[in-house]
């Protein structure tokens, strides 16, 4: 009913004031608390942006996994010495995995500071309020912490398992 009333009003205005209302139209849509973000077009754009961000996250995770593999290969001598001194495989996995988790949480803290701290600092310096979308909240912190934990489990455990069983003779024979 509201849509019909608005359409009739706009068409009456178009007939009365042809010069300014010739190509104008109006519609009424149901209220959405998300505003324009709730429309299908906006959802498509948001899903494309989230897909791109996810792709970048996967590429970064694969790069980190590769770096952890290279780092583990370079540390083969250290791991061989630890194993020769009596460290079992479980202990070596635990040591390498703890390093990966610690690295993930430090990088997560730095990224949370960059994501939430820098806009707040810039807004404070310029005297502008921080938009609600990038303001620090517990949900964002929980999501970023969960992602850091997931990434460290997925991409930190593989190198830890791979290098936890070093070949002692060649590694210790070099020097």
Backbone torsions as a table, in degrees:
resi	resn	phi	psi	omega
1	UNK	NA	-42.8	-179.8
2	UNK	-65.9	-37.8	179.3
3	UNK	-64.9	-41.9	178.6
4	UNK	-64.9	-41.4	179.8
5	UNK	-64.9	-43.4	179.9
6	UNK	-67.4	-41.6	179.1
7	UNK	-63.2	-41.1	178.5
8	UNK	-65.2	-40.2	179.8
9	UNK	-65.3	-43.1	-179.4
10	UNK	-67.2	-40.1	178.8
11	UNK	-67.3	-35.4	176.2
12	UNK	-65.5	-41.0	177.2
13	UNK	-65.6	-35.8	179.0
14	UNK	-66.1	-35.3	178.4
15	UNK	-74.2	-37.6	-177.0
16	UNK	-76.2	-42.2	-178.4
17	UNK	-120.2	76.0	-173.6
18	UNK	-62.9	-38.0	-174.0
19	UNK	-65.9	-41.1	-175.1
20	UNK	-97.1	-14.4	-175.1
21	UNK	-124.6	18.2	-173.9
22	UNK	-62.8	-44.5	-175.7
23	UNK	-108.3	29.3	-178.5
24	UNK	-102.6	145.4	176.4
25	UNK	-145.0	161.9	179.4
26	UNK	-146.5	146.7	175.8
27	UNK	-136.6	163.1	176.5
28	UNK	-117.2	132.1	179.0
29	UNK	-122.0	155.1	177.5
30	UNK	-63.3	150.5	-179.5
31	UNK	-68.2	136.6	174.9
32	UNK	-130.1	128.7	-177.8
33	UNK	-66.2	-21.8	178.5
34	UNK	-84.6	-6.5	178.8
35	UNK	66.1	-134.7	-177.6
36	UNK	-68.7	-21.7	-179.6
37	UNK	-68.4	-18.2	180.0
38	UNK	-85.7	-7.0	-179.6
39	UNK	-76.1	152.1	-178.8
40	UNK	-59.5	-36.2	179.5
41	UNK	-63.9	-43.0	179.1
42	UNK	-67.3	-37.5	178.1
43	UNK	-62.8	-38.8	177.5
44	UNK	-63.1	-44.4	179.4
45	UNK	-63.3	-44.5	179.8
46	UNK	-63.7	-41.1	179.7
47	UNK	-66.7	-36.2	176.1
48	UNK	-64.9	-43.5	178.9
49	UNK	-64.4	-40.5	177.4
50	UNK	-66.8	-35.8	176.7
51	UNK	-64.9	-42.3	177.1
52	UNK	-63.2	-42.6	178.2
53	UNK	-64.3	-39.7	177.0
54	UNK	-64.6	-38.1	177.9
55	UNK	-64.2	-42.7	177.1
56	UNK	-62.9	-40.3	178.6
57	UNK	-62.5	-41.8	178.5
58	UNK	-64.9	-41.6	178.7
59	UNK	-63.1	-43.1	178.3
60	UNK	-63.4	-41.1	179.2
61	UNK	-64.1	-41.1	177.7
62	UNK	-65.9	-38.3	176.3
63	UNK	-63.9	-41.6	178.5
64	UNK	-65.4	-40.3	177.5
65	UNK	-62.2	-42.2	176.7
66	UNK	-63.0	-40.9	178.1
67	UNK	-65.5	-37.3	177.8
68	UNK	-66.8	-37.0	177.6
69	UNK	-65.5	-43.5	178.6
70	UNK	-65.6	-41.9	178.7
71	UNK	-62.7	-40.0	177.7
72	UNK	-65.3	-38.3	178.5
73	UNK	-66.2	-36.8	179.1
74	UNK	-72.4	-24.4	-179.3
75	UNK	-94.9	15.2	-176.6
76	UNK	-60.3	-38.4	179.4
77	UNK	-63.4	-45.4	178.9
78	UNK	-60.7	-44.5	-179.7
79	UNK	-66.7	-33.6	177.1
80	UNK	-67.0	-40.2	177.5
81	UNK	-64.5	-42.7	177.5
82	UNK	-60.8	-42.6	179.1
83	UNK	-67.4	-37.5	179.2
84	UNK	-67.1	-30.3	178.9
85	UNK	-82.3	-2.2	173.4
86	UNK	117.6	2.5	178.2
87	UNK	-73.0	128.2	178.0
88	UNK	-84.0	173.8	-175.0
89	UNK	-62.7	-39.4	179.7
90	UNK	-60.6	-41.9	-179.7
91	UNK	-66.5	-40.0	177.5
92	UNK	-65.6	-42.1	177.2
93	UNK	-61.0	-44.7	-179.6
94	UNK	-61.5	-41.9	179.7
95	UNK	-63.5	-49.6	-178.5
96	UNK	-67.5	-38.3	-179.5
97	UNK	-68.7	-39.0	177.7
98	UNK	-63.0	-38.2	175.6
99	UNK	-61.8	-42.2	-179.9
100	UNK	-65.2	-42.3	179.5
101	UNK	-65.5	-42.6	178.5
102	UNK	-62.3	-43.0	177.4
103	UNK	-62.2	-40.6	179.7
104	UNK	-65.9	-41.4	-179.1
105	UNK	-72.2	-35.0	176.0
106	UNK	-65.6	-44.6	178.5
107	UNK	-66.7	-34.4	175.7
108	UNK	-65.3	-39.1	178.0
109	UNK	-66.2	-41.1	178.0
110	UNK	-64.4	-42.9	179.8
111	UNK	-67.6	-35.5	176.7
112	UNK	-65.8	-38.3	176.3
113	UNK	-63.1	-44.4	180.0
114	UNK	-64.5	-43.2	-176.1
115	UNK	-70.5	-41.7	-174.7
116	UNK	-103.7	-34.0	-173.6
117	UNK	-78.1	-43.9	-177.2
118	UNK	-65.2	-47.2	176.9
119	UNK	-61.8	-36.3	178.1
120	UNK	-66.4	-40.9	179.2
121	UNK	-65.4	-45.3	179.7
122	UNK	-63.8	-42.7	177.6
123	UNK	-62.8	-39.8	178.8
124	UNK	-65.6	-42.8	-179.7
125	UNK	-66.6	-34.5	-178.7
126	UNK	-89.2	-7.3	179.8
127	UNK	77.6	23.9	-179.6
128	UNK	-108.9	146.7	176.6
129	UNK	-73.1	150.9	177.8
130	UNK	-79.8	130.5	178.1
131	UNK	-59.6	146.7	-177.0
132	UNK	-62.1	-29.6	-177.5
133	UNK	-67.2	-29.3	-178.6
134	UNK	-113.3	12.6	177.0
135	UNK	-75.2	148.0	-178.0
136	UNK	-67.9	130.4	175.7
137	UNK	-144.0	164.9	-176.3
138	UNK	-68.2	-31.8	179.3
139	UNK	-64.9	-45.8	178.0
140	UNK	-62.2	-39.2	178.2
141	UNK	-65.3	-41.9	179.4
142	UNK	-65.8	-41.1	179.7
143	UNK	-65.9	-45.5	-179.5
144	UNK	-67.1	-37.0	176.8
145	UNK	-66.0	-41.5	177.6
146	UNK	-63.9	-40.7	176.9
147	UNK	-64.6	-40.6	177.5
148	UNK	-62.0	-43.3	179.3
149	UNK	-64.6	-43.2	179.3
150	UNK	-63.2	-44.4	179.7
151	UNK	-64.0	-41.9	-179.3
152	UNK	-68.3	-33.8	177.0
153	UNK	-69.6	-47.4	-176.6
154	UNK	-69.0	-46.5	-171.6
155	UNK	-104.2	0.2	174.8
156	UNK	-104.3	-26.0	-178.6
157	UNK	-75.4	-35.6	-179.9
158	UNK	-59.9	-52.6	176.6
159	UNK	-64.4	-33.3	179.6
160	UNK	-63.8	-43.6	178.8
161	UNK	-69.7	-38.8	-177.1
162	UNK	-63.9	-40.7	-174.4
163	UNK	-103.6	10.3	-179.6
164	UNK	-81.9	-8.9	179.8
165	UNK	-121.3	71.4	-175.9
166	UNK	-73.4	153.8	175.3
167	UNK	-85.9	108.6	-169.0
168	UNK	-68.1	-44.9	-172.7
169	UNK	-60.4	-54.2	-178.9
170	UNK	-66.3	-34.6	-177.2
171	UNK	-69.2	-36.3	-177.5
172	UNK	-89.0	-13.4	-176.6
173	UNK	-82.3	-15.7	-173.9
174	UNK	-58.4	-44.8	-177.1
175	UNK	-103.2	NA	NA
